[in-house]
Amino acid sequence: MEKLKKPPDPPALQSGSVHVWSVGQEIIGGFRQADAFFLNAEERDRLARYRFAADRARFGAGRAALRLLLGRYAGVDPAAVDFATTRYGQPMPVPCSPASALSFSVSHSGGRVLLAFSRGIRVGIDVERVREDVDIAGIARRYFAPLEIEGLLSLPDDRRVEAFFAVWTRKEAYLKARGEGLSCPLSSFAVSAGPDEPPQFISLPSGVSPTDWTLRDIDAGSGYRAALAVNHPSPQVSCHNFQSGLPAIR
């Protein structure tokens, strides 16, 4: 697929900066098995195990974009990027490799894949397709912090769905940035609950200062909510579309 094979100029990712890339449906829908030529054997095997074509295309396009961008940030061939896995199951560049100074986070839902990259600071990103068929009250009472439950259930019915996904993506982004999975319970910290409220941490787990973290909402398009968490008090965040002839970042 030509859209995935065109390399960008080497991008500059400065310390304290976060680059968010969006892979849209036009890229995902155009992905073909032959476009996986620079994925490794484990990735190609995982690709082949997907039962549905849409899931296969989303994973393939997302992993291809991840490799291309990591390769450009690190200045290496995308096929040469090697991944390790944390004890919580998250992928990361192999230690002491050219890409090991980079941090990244990937999330996908429906027809969207979002990727966040930084150099030397932890990042987490989450995107969710907004759906009506969710037991909002049940999930909130089971997983959310008391302040979030109160704020969410105080909203009128026609605002709860958007608010729920705002809270969910903000919390998931933080967990991904910490890299500890659900060993950090969702109820152990609280974020702003209103979909129109500025995204912010209301409280964080014991020993963690909210001033060390930044929370941002990311525009993922109509029908989606997305959020970014960064372990930095004032990161420079820029958003980019992954498309044919990827633009250089200066």
N, C-alpha and C positions, 0 to 999 in steps of 0.2 A: 504494500500500500504506500504510494508515494508520499502521502501526508505524514507517515511515520518514519520514512527513510531520509527525508531532508534534514540535515543537521543544522542547528543554528550556529552563529558565531559563538565562541566561548563566552559565556555570561560571567559577569563579575558579581559575586555574592559577598558583600562586605560584612564584617563583624557587626552584630546588632541588627542586621537586616533579615527579613523573612520574605521569600518569594512564594506566592500561592499560584498554582497553575490549575486551570480548569480544562478537563478533557470532555468535550460535549458529545451529544448523540451523533453528530455528523462524523466524528472520528470513530467512535465505538461501532456505529452501524456499518462503517466501511472496512472494519477489521476482518482479515481473512487468515486462515491457518498459516498460509505461506508468509505472512508478515511476522511470524514468530521466529525468523531465522536466527536472530541474535539472542534469543532466550536460552537459558541453559537446559540441561536434560530434565532436571526436576521441575522447572517451570513448564516445559513443554508437556511433560507427563501430567502435571496438574491441569493444564489447559485441556488436554484430551479427556480428562475425567468429568468435566462439566457436562451435565445431561442436556441442558438447554442452550441453544445457540446464543441467546442474548447474554446469558451468564458467561459463556465462553468468550464472547467478543468483549464484554466489559473487563474481564480479568486480563485478557490478552492485550487490549489497547492500553489499559492502565499500567501493566507491567512494562510494556514496550516504552511508554512515555517516561516511566520512572527510570529505566535504564538509560534512555537517551539523555535525559536531563542530568542525572547523576554523572554520566560520562562527560557531558559538557562542563559541568561545574568542576569536576575533578581533573579534566584535561586528559581523559583516557578513552579508549574504545569502549562503547557501551557494552559490547559482548564480554569485555574483560572485567566488568564490575562484579565482584563476588559478595554474596550476602551471608551473614551469620544470623542466628536466631537467638533472641534473649530467652531467659528461662520462663518468661511470660508469653513466649510465642511470637514476639514482634520481630520483623526483619530489621537488620541493621547492616551497614557496610562491615566487611571483615576488618578487625583491628589491624592497624599498621599498613593497610592498603591505601592507595591514593585517595579513595573516597572516604576514609575513616574520619576525617575532620568534619564531615558533613552530617547533619541531622536531618531526618525527613519523616514525614507522616503521610499516609495514604488513606483515603476513604472513598467508598463508592456506594451509590444507591440509585436504582432506576437507570436513567440515562445520563448519569453524571459520575465523573471521577475527579476528585480533588487531590492535589499533591502540594505539600508545603515543604520548603527547604530552608535550612539555616546553617550557619557555620559556628559551631561551638556553643549553641544554646538549644535547650530542649523545646520542641514544638509538637503540637498535636492538632489534628484537623478532623472534623466530622461533618458529613453531609447526610441528610435524610430526605427522602421523598415524603411530602406531607400527605397523610392518609386520614380518612375519616373513621376507618374501622379499627380504632384503637380504644382499649379500655383505659381511658385517661385517668379517671379517679382511682381505679384499682392499681394501676402501675405506679401512680404518684404515691399513694399511701404505702405501697410496698417498698419503694426504692428512694423516694425523694426525702430531702430534709424538711423538718416541720415548717419553716418559713416558706419554702417553695410550695408545699402542699396548700398552705393557707392562701398564698398569693394566687395560685392557679385556680383553686376552687372558688375564689371570690369573684372571678371573672364571669361575665355572661357566657352562655353556652356557645354563641357564635364567635367567641374570642379564645376559647379554651384550646382548640386544636392547634392553632398557630402558636399559642403560648407554650403548650406542651412540647412541641418540637423545638422551640427556642431553648427551653430548659434542657431538654435531652441532648441536643447537639453541643451546648455549652459545657455540660458535664462530661460528655464523652470526649470532647476535645481535651479537657484537662486530664482525664485519665490516660489518654494516649500520650500526652506530653510527659506525664510522670513515668510512663512505661512499666507500670506495675499491675496492669489489669485490674480485676475486681478484688485484688488484695487490699485495695483502698475502696471501702464501701461508698456507694453513691450517696448515701445519707450522711456521710462524714463531712460534707462541705455543702455550701449553698451558693447559688448564683441568682442573679436578678431573674424574676419570673415572668415579667410582662413582655410580650413580643415587640412592643414599641419602646421599652425601657432600654437605656444604654446597657450593653452587656458588661457586667462586672461581678467580681467575687464578693459575696456578702460575708462569707466565712470560709476558712480553709482548715484542713486537718491540723491537729495540735502540732506546734513547732514550725508551721509554715506561715510565712508572712504574705498577706495579700499584696503588699507593695512590691514583692519580687515577681509578681505575675501580671500578665496582661491578657484580657479576654476581648476578642473582636467577633462581631458577626460578619460573615462573608456572603456576598450576593451570589447565589448559585442559580439564579433564574427562577421563573415562575413555577410554583408547585414544589419548591425545595427550601429547606432551611440548612444553614451551614454555620459553623463557628470555628474559630482558631484560638488556641491557648498557647502562650509563649512564656517561657521562664526568663523574662526580662522586663524591667519596669517601663521601658519606652522604646519598643522595637519599631523599626521602619518597615512597614508592611506594604508590599506592592502586589497587585494581582495581574495575571497574564492568561491569555487564551493559548492553549496548545493547538496549533494549526499548521497548515502547510507553510513551509519557509519560516520556521520559528524565529521571532525577532530576537536580536541581540539585546541583552540587558546591560546597560552602562551605569 
